[in-house]
Amino acid sequence: MKFCKRYEEYMQGRREKELPGVGLKKLKKILKRCPRDLQFQNQNGEEEGEGLHGGNRCPDHCPVCYGTFFSSLLEEMSAVVGCFNERAQKLLEFHLASGFRKYFMWFGSKSHRNHGALIQEGKDLVTYAIINSIAMRKILKKYDKIHYSICLIRTIHIQIHYSKQGQAFRSQAQRMHIEILQSPWLCELMAFYINLRESKANNRAVMGLFEDCSLTFDDDKPTLSCGLFDSMKVDIDLTCSICLDTVFDPVSLSCGHIFCYMCCCSAGSATIVDGLKSVDPKAKCPLCRLAGVYAGAVHLDELNILLSRSCPDYWEERLQAERVERVRQTKEHWQSQCRAFMGI
């Protein structure tokens, strides 16, 4: 069965839950108009004596893709990622809540009153994220294939597998933080699965949901892995690229890169007391150099619990070291505040 048909069948069962999706059929119809439009433009260009590269008639400036395809795909991607992030955040907040807060959340949510339903919703959200990421990847591959074929037919000098528009779109999607596989909530849901597997080891129904989620340490390098749909596997590296060690008290920036909280504060020139909200809005990610990623940083609490259980000795060592550093920075902060207050 082709992926498009499987995807349509999958999304058909999700419409009652009002989950948005990617319109593969509609986008493919748009792409079918693209070769005819480019051929028409090139013929006009040759008649006017401009050739294949005259004016805006280069295949890299296709008005069909620029005006319809990318705008439609961008809107659908934003809707999918926004829906996934919102639902995953609510589910994890409910799971991590305690005391009166959890009671009030339980009272206001009928779907989360059953523990089994909570687990199933988490599994459905991960599957929803992965299948939509496959759909986005396949439609972009279709775009690249069509434009590559057109360029190859027109002239041997234009062999561009990834068009300029495609590259610009990927950059725009990254800036808008709508790449679903880089969502911090996907990482949190995977950690949520493994934490439940360990806490509910005697429950066979729960165990069946977590067969493909795992935390592995290869040469002391931690990796969070999950494979749920169409043999696709998602691997998330849990090594902090600043201290080059397993992330401690992990935080994910808007670009999707994960760092230790203290390392992240240091990279953003902020103290632990002030936190990441005090970082300059123009500050860039230490890894991808994308600006404006600190404001939407997310603390990965489920991942923090998972790592503390998986490597307790390392966790205790880092905890003691960071406790000393936190005390030092807090002391310096209040000393500077007192000096400023007294005018010294």
TORMIDO-950247 format. One record per residue: x, y, z of N, C-alpha, C in turn; residue in one letter. Coordinates in steps of 0.05 Angstrom, whole numbers, plus 5000, padded with zeros to 4 digits. Example, Ala and Ser with C-alpha at 12.3 -4.5 7.8 and 13.67 -1.06 7.14 Angstrom:
526448865156524649105156526449345156a 525749555142527349795143525850015157s 
This chain:
501749765000500050005000501850255000m 501150444982502750684981502350855006k 504451015012504351165037502051365037f 501451485014499351695012496651575021c 496151325012493551195019493551125049k 495851025058496050955087495651205104r 496851415095496651665110493851765112y 492451755089489651845088487851675106e 488351415107486851235124487451295154e 489951355159490651415187489351675196y 489451885180488352145187485252135187m 484051945172481151925172480151855200q 481651685214480951615241481551825262g 482952035254483752245273482052495269r 480252495250478652745245476752795267r 475752585280473852625302475252755326e 477952725327479452865348480453135340k 479653215316480353485305483353525304e 484753325294487653345290488253435262l 489653655258490353745230492353555218p 492553565191494453395177495553535153g 497153395137498353495113496653395089v 495753585072494153515049495853415026g 496653155027498453045007497253054979l 494752984977493452974950493353254938k 492653454955492353724945495153834937k 497153774953499853874946500953744921l 500353484918501253344893499953464868k 497453544871496053664848497353934841k 498154074862499554334857502154284842i 503654074850506254014837505853924809l 503553794802503153704775502853944756k 501954164766501754404749504454534745r 506354474763508954614762510454564737c 510854314727512354264702511154404678p 508454404676507154534653507554834654r 507454944678507855234681510755314674d 512655154683515455214676515955184646l 514754974634515154944605513955174590q 511555274598510355504585512155754588f 513255794612514956024616517556004599q 518655774598521155744583520655784553n 518355694543517655744515517356044509q 516056184527515756464524518456604526n 520156504543522856624546524456594521g 524256364508525756314483524656494461e 521956534460520856704440521756984443e 522057074468522857354473525957384471e 527357164466530257174463531757184490g 530357114512531657124538532856854546e 532056644532533156374539532056274565g 533256054574532355924598532956084623l 534956244622535756384646534856674646h 533056754628532257034626530257104648g 530457344659528557454678528157274701g 525557224708524757044730523956774720n 524956694697524056434685525956204692r 527756254710529456034720527755834736c 528155574734526655384750526755434780p 528755594789528955644817526955864826d 525455974807523556184814520756104803h 519955864809517355764799515055904813c 513356054799511156194812509056004824p 508755764812506855574823507655484851v 510255414854511255324880511355554900c 512355784890512756014908510056124917y 508056124899505556254906503556074920g 503755804915501755624925502855394942t 504755254931505755004944506955064972f 508955234973510255284998508555425019f 506855605010505055745029503055545041s 501955365024500155165035501454965054s 503854875046505354685063506154815089l 507055065088507855205112505555235132l 503155305121500755335138500055065151e 500154845136499454585146501454485167e 504054535161506154455180505754605207m 505154865205504855025229502454915246s 500254845232497954735246498554475260a 499954295246500654025256502454055281v 504554205278506454235300505254385324v 503654585319502254735340500354555356g 498854385341496954205354498453995371c 500553885359502153675374503453795399f 504654025397505954145420503954205442n 501654315435499654385454498554145469e 497853935454496753695467498853545484r 501253525473503353395488504053535514a 504053805513504653965536502553925558q 500053925550497853885569497953605582k 498553405565498753125576500953095596l 503353205590505653185607505253355633l 504053585630503453745654501653595673e 499653455662497853295678499353075692f 501152935677502552715689504552805711h 505753035708507753125727506553285750l 503953355748502653515769502353355794a 502253485816501853355842500153525860s 499153395881497553545901494953645890g 494153885900491554005892491554075862f 493854135851493954215822493153975805r 494053735812493353495796490353435800k 489353485824486553425830484753605812y 485453865811483854055795484053995766f 486453915756486753845728485253585722m 485253395740483753145737480753205736w 479853385753476953455754476053595728f 477853755716477153905692477553755666g 478753515667479353365642478153085644s 476153025628474952755628476852555615k 478352635594479952445579482352345595s 483252495615485652425630485052285657h 482552225662481852105687482651805688r 482751685665483551405663486451385657n 487951235673490851225669491551095643h 490050885635490550755610490050935586g 488051105588487451305567489651505565a 490851575587493151765587495451645572l 496051395577498251255564497751235534i 495251155527494551125499494751395484q 493851605497494051865483496951945478e 498651885497501551945492502651785468g 501951535466502751365444501651475417k 499151555418497851665393499251915385d 500052085404501352335397504052295384l 505552095394508252035382507851935354v 505951745350505351645324504451865305t 502852045315501852275299504152445290y 506052495308508352665301510052535280a 510652275283512452135265511152105237i 508652025236507351985210507152245195i 506652465209506552725195509252825186n 511352755202514052825193514852675168s 513852425165514352265141512852395118i 510352475122508752605101510152855091a 511153025110512553265102515053205086m 516553005095519052925081518452825053r 516352665050515752555024514852765004k 513252955013512253154994514553344986i 516453395004518853554997520653394978l 520853134981522352974963521052974935k 518352974935516952994909517553254895k 517653464911518253734900521153724888y 523053624903525853614894526053444868d 524653224868524753044845523753174820k 521453314822520253454799522153674788i 523153834806524854054797527553954787h 528553744799531053624789530653514760y 528353384756527853274729527553494708s 526153714716525753934697528354064690i 530054104710532654234705534454054688c 534253794692535953604677535053594648l 532453614643531453604616532153864601i 531954094615532454344602535354384593r 537154324611540054374604541754214623t 543954114613545753954630547254124650i 547154394647548554574664547054634690h 544454554691542854614715542054354729i 543854234742543353984756543154044786q 540754144794540354234821538354044834i 539353864852537553684865535853824886h 537154004901535654164920535454444910y 533154524902532754794890533155014911s 533555254902533955484920531355524936k 529055494924526555524938526255314960q 527055064954526854854974528654914997g 531155004992532955075013531955315030q 530755515016529655745031527355655048a 525655475038523355375053524355235079f 526355065076527354915099528455105120r 529855315111530955515129528655665144s 526555725128524255865140522855685161q 522555435154521255245173522855215198a 525555225196527255205219527055455236q 526855695223526655945238523955955253r 521855845241519155845253518855615273m 520855445276520755225295518455035290h 518054965264515754795258516754525246i 519254445253520254185246519453995269e 517553825264516253675286518153485300i 520153375286521953195298523953335317l 524053595315525753755334524153875357q 521653795359519953905381520953785407s 521353955428522153845454520053665466p 517553695458515353535469515453245459w 516553205435516952935425518952785442l 521152925449523152805467521952745494c 520352925504519052895530517152655530e 515652615509513752395507515252125506l 517552115492519051875491520151805519m 521152005533522151965561519751885579a 517452005574515051935589514351635586f 514651535562514151245557515951075573y 518551135572520450965586520150975616i 519551215626519051245655516751075664n 514651065648512250905655512850615652l 514550535633515250255630516650155656r 518450325667519850245691518150245715e 516250435717514550445740512250245739s 511550155714509249965711510349715698k 512549605707513849375695512049125695a 510249115714508548875716506048895699n 505649125686503249165671503749095641n 502748875631503348795604502248985583r 499949105589498749295570500549535566a 501749625588503649855586506149775572v 507249535578509649435566509449425536m 507049355525506749325497507049585482g 506649815495506750075482509650175480l 511550055494514150165496516349985484f 515549805467517549615456519649755440e 519049975426520850105408522050355419d 521650415445522850655457525050565476c 527350685474529550595491531550825495s 533050805517535350975523537850805523l 539650865505542150695503544550865508t 546750735517549250865521551450725505f 552150835482554250725466556850885469d 558850755481561350895487560851135505d 559051095524558251305543556851545530d 555851505506554351715492551351635493k 549751785508546851715510545251785486p 543451605478541651655455538851565462t 536951735457534051665461532951585434l 531951335432531051235406528151145407s 526851175384524051095382523451025353c 522150795348521350725321518550615323g 516650765311513850685314512350635288l 513150785267511450775243513150755218f 512350565200513550535174516650495176d 517450345197520250275202521950525205s 520750745212522350995216523351005245m 525851075249526951085275527951365281k 527351465304528151735312530251705334v 532651815330534851815349535452095358d 535452135385535952395396538452375413i 540552525405543052525419542752685445d 543552565468543252695494545952785505l 547852845487550352945496550353255493t 551053395514551153685513553553765496c 553153925476555354005458557154215470s 556454315494558154515508560054385527i 559054215545560854075564561653795555c 560453715532561053445520560553215539l 558553245556557753035574554752985572d 553752785585550852735586549452975597t 547353055584545953295593544853265621v 545253475637544353475665542353705668f 540053645681537953845683537453955655d 536653785636536553865607534454065601p 535154235581533354445571533654445541v 531354475527531354475498530754755488s 532454865471531955125459529855095436l 528855315426526755315406527655175380s 530255165375531355045351531454735354c 530954635378530854345383533354235395g 535554395398537954285409537854285440h 538954075451538754025480541454075494i 541354215516543754285531543254245561f 545354245577545054265606544054545612c 542454565633541354825640543555025646y 545554945662547655125670549355195646m 549955005628551455065604549955255586c 547355225585545655405568545755685579c 545555715606545655975618548356105612c 550455955614553156055609553456145580s 552455985561552556055533551056315527a 548856355542547156595537547956825555g 550256805569551357015586549257095607s 547956895619546056945641546756785665a 546156885689546656735713544356545718t 544856345736542756155743540456295757i 541156505772539156655787537156795768v 538256925748536657065728535156875709d 536456655702535156455685535256525656g 534256355639534356385610532656605599l 530656695615528856915606530357175604k 532657195618534157445618536157455596s 536357245580538357235558537557435536v 539457565524539057755502537357615480d 535157735471533557615449535157555424p 537357695419538957655395541057435399k 541157325423543157115428542656875410a 544756735402544556515383544956245397k 543856035385544355765394547255695391c 548555585411551455515409552055315387p 550055165378550554955359549855035330l 547355135326546455195299546655495293c 547255665313547555955310544956095301r 542655975308540156095302539456285325l 538556535318538056735338535156715349a 534756825373532156835385531056575394g 532756385403531856125411531556085441v 532456275456532456245486529756295498y 528256475486525656555497523756325499a 523856135480521955905481523255655492g 525255685508526655445519524755285537a 524955025536523254845551524954665569v 524254655595525554465614524454185609h 526253995605525453725599525353555624l 523053585639522853455665522753145663d 521253045644521052745641523852635634e 525252765616527952675609529852695633l 529452895649531152925673530652695692n 528152615696527552385713528752125701i 528552095675529551855662532551825665l 534052045660536952035662537851995691l 536452115710537252085738536951795747s 534951655736534551365742536551185728r 537351265703539051095687541951115695s 542851335704545751365712545851515739c 545051375760544951515787547651615797p 549751465793552451555803553351815790d 553051825763553752065748551952295757y 549452235760547452445767548152565795w 548852395814549552495840552052665840e 553952575824556452735822555953005810e 554453015788553753275776552053445794r 550253325809548553465827550153615848l 552153475860553853595880555453825868q 556553785844558253995832556554235825a 554154195814552554425807551354565831e 550954415852549954545877551954755887r 554554685886556654865894556655115876v 556355075850556355295831553955475835e 551655345840549155505844549455685869r 550555565890550855725915552755955910v 554955905895556856115889555556345873r 554156275852552856475836550656625851q 549256485868547156615883548356815903t 550556735916551956905935552957155921k 554257125897555257355883552957545874e 550757425866548457585857547457765880h 547057645903545857805925547958005937w 550457935935552558125943552558375925q 552258325899552158545880549558715884s 547358575891544858725896545058895921q 546458795941546758945966548559185962c 550759145946552559375940551159585924r 549459505905547959695889545959845906a 544659705925542659835943543960035961f 546359975971547760145990549460365975m 549560345949551060545933554060515935g 554960275940557860225943559060175915i 
